[in-house]
Amino acid sequence: MADERHGHMRSIGTMLPRVAGPALGKRGLGDAQLIQNWAAIVGERLARSTCPEKISYAYGERRDGTLRLSVATGIALEIQHNEPVILERINAFFGYRAVVRLSIHQTLERRRKANERPPKAPDIDVAVPGIDDAELRAALKRLGSAVASQHRK
């Protein structure tokens, strides 16, 4: 890429922050790379249930930040338990101690793989054997159908 002011060639890497800066907003180039490589950093399973939002640093600093992480309901405890490992992987990706803390926000729905089907509603006759009361059996079937339809949405 030619430098307009000096007329010589420059690498794209030196021009990218200036060109992409407005599009990336406050996230910055490092955060964009984190989002792009998130699955490689934390693994496919966690990447389907988490999404890095932004890294906050103290004014004028670019280390020892806090990563705001959106997570699917039900996985926050696992993320909290694995925080030291996740932080180690993030910092290994950056090559320095960029992040020292995770700020976990339960805001995501779990993302499925393209070929993954939603779970089927359990057959009440198989799931709860021995229900002789016809009204109770019908009520449980309606409840199972309602839960399954909500889960598919």
C-alpha positions as CSV (number, residue, x, y, z in Angstrom):
1,M,0.0,0.0,0.0
2,A,1.5,3.3,-1.0
3,D,2.0,6.1,1.6
4,E,0.3,9.2,0.2
5,R,2.6,11.6,2.0
6,H,5.9,10.0,1.2
7,G,5.2,8.0,-1.9
8,H,6.8,4.7,-0.7
9,M,5.2,1.4,0.1
10,R,4.1,0.6,3.6
11,S,2.8,-2.6,5.1
12,I,-0.9,-3.0,5.7
13,G,-0.2,-3.7,9.3
14,T,1.0,-0.1,9.8
15,M,-2.0,1.3,8.0
16,L,-4.7,-0.9,9.5
17,P,-5.2,0.9,12.8
18,R,-5.8,4.2,11.0
19,V,-8.1,2.7,8.4
20,A,-10.0,0.3,10.7
21,G,-10.0,2.5,13.8
22,P,-13.3,4.3,13.2
23,A,-15.0,1.0,12.4
24,L,-13.7,-0.7,15.5
25,G,-14.7,2.2,17.7
26,K,-13.6,2.0,21.3
27,R,-12.8,-1.7,21.1
28,G,-9.4,-1.2,19.4
29,L,-7.4,-3.5,17.2
30,G,-6.4,-5.9,20.0
31,D,-10.0,-6.5,21.0
32,A,-11.0,-7.2,17.4
33,Q,-8.3,-9.9,17.2
34,L,-9.6,-11.3,20.5
35,I,-13.1,-11.6,19.1
36,Q,-11.9,-13.1,15.8
37,N,-9.8,-15.7,17.5
38,W,-12.1,-16.4,20.5
39,A,-12.9,-20.0,19.6
40,A,-9.2,-20.8,19.3
41,I,-8.5,-19.2,22.6
42,V,-11.2,-20.7,24.8
43,G,-12.3,-23.7,22.7
44,E,-15.3,-24.3,20.5
45,R,-17.6,-25.4,23.4
46,L,-17.1,-22.3,25.5
47,A,-17.0,-20.0,22.4
48,R,-20.6,-21.2,21.6
49,S,-21.8,-19.9,25.0
50,T,-19.6,-16.8,25.5
51,C,-18.7,-13.6,23.6
52,P,-16.1,-11.1,24.6
53,E,-17.6,-7.5,24.6
54,K,-14.8,-5.2,25.5
55,I,-11.6,-4.8,27.5
56,S,-11.5,-1.9,30.0
57,Y,-8.1,-0.5,31.1
58,A,-7.1,2.1,33.6
59,Y,-6.7,5.5,31.9
60,G,-3.5,5.5,29.7
61,E,-2.8,1.8,30.3
62,R,-3.0,-1.2,27.9
63,R,-2.4,-4.0,30.5
64,D,-4.1,-5.5,33.6
65,G,-7.6,-4.9,32.1
66,T,-11.0,-6.3,32.8
67,L,-12.7,-8.3,30.0
68,R,-16.5,-7.9,29.9
69,L,-17.8,-11.3,28.8
70,S,-21.4,-12.1,27.8
71,V,-22.3,-15.6,28.7
72,A,-25.3,-17.9,28.2
73,T,-27.4,-18.5,31.2
74,G,-26.2,-21.5,33.1
75,I,-22.6,-21.4,32.1
76,A,-21.5,-18.4,34.3
77,L,-20.5,-20.7,37.2
78,E,-18.3,-22.8,34.9
79,I,-16.7,-19.6,33.5
80,Q,-16.1,-18.3,37.0
81,H,-14.5,-21.6,38.0
82,N,-12.3,-21.7,35.0
83,E,-11.4,-17.9,35.1
84,P,-7.7,-18.5,35.8
85,V,-7.3,-20.8,32.8
86,I,-9.2,-18.5,30.6
87,L,-7.2,-15.5,31.7
88,E,-4.0,-17.4,31.1
89,R,-5.1,-18.3,27.5
90,I,-6.1,-14.7,26.7
91,N,-2.8,-13.4,28.0
92,A,-0.9,-16.0,26.1
93,F,-2.8,-14.9,22.9
94,F,-1.8,-11.2,23.5
95,G,1.7,-12.1,24.7
96,Y,1.5,-10.0,27.8
97,R,-0.7,-9.5,30.9
98,A,-3.5,-7.7,29.0
99,V,-6.4,-9.0,31.2
100,V,-6.4,-9.8,34.9
101,R,-10.2,-10.1,35.6
102,L,-13.4,-11.3,33.9
103,S,-16.6,-9.4,34.3
104,I,-19.3,-12.0,33.6
105,H,-22.7,-10.9,32.3
106,Q,-25.5,-13.5,31.6
107,T,-27.0,-12.1,28.4
108,L,-26.5,-14.7,25.7
109,E,-28.5,-17.6,24.5
110,R,-26.3,-20.6,23.8
111,R,-25.4,-20.7,20.1
112,R,-25.9,-24.1,18.4
113,K,-23.6,-25.5,15.7
114,A,-25.2,-25.4,12.2
115,N,-25.8,-29.1,12.2
116,E,-27.0,-29.4,15.8
117,R,-30.7,-30.0,16.3
118,P,-32.7,-28.5,19.2
119,P,-33.5,-31.1,21.9
120,K,-36.7,-33.0,21.5
121,A,-39.4,-32.9,24.1
122,P,-39.3,-36.0,26.2
123,D,-42.2,-38.5,25.7
124,I,-44.1,-38.3,29.0
125,D,-45.0,-42.0,28.8
126,V,-41.3,-42.9,28.7
127,A,-40.0,-40.1,30.9
128,V,-42.4,-40.7,33.8
129,P,-43.7,-44.2,33.8
130,G,-46.5,-45.4,36.0
131,I,-48.8,-42.4,36.0
132,D,-52.3,-43.8,36.2
133,D,-54.3,-40.6,36.5
134,A,-55.4,-39.5,33.0
135,E,-55.7,-35.8,33.9
136,L,-52.3,-35.7,35.5
137,R,-50.8,-37.5,32.4
138,A,-52.5,-35.0,30.1
139,A,-51.3,-32.0,32.2
140,L,-47.7,-33.3,32.1
141,K,-47.8,-33.7,28.4
142,R,-49.1,-30.1,27.9
143,L,-46.3,-28.9,30.3
144,G,-43.7,-30.9,28.4
145,S,-44.9,-29.5,25.0
146,A,-44.9,-25.9,26.4
147,V,-41.4,-26.2,27.8
148,A,-40.1,-27.8,24.5
149,S,-41.7,-25.1,22.4
150,Q,-40.1,-22.3,24.6
151,H,-36.7,-24.0,24.4
152,R,-36.8,-24.2,20.6
153,K,-37.4,-20.4,20.4
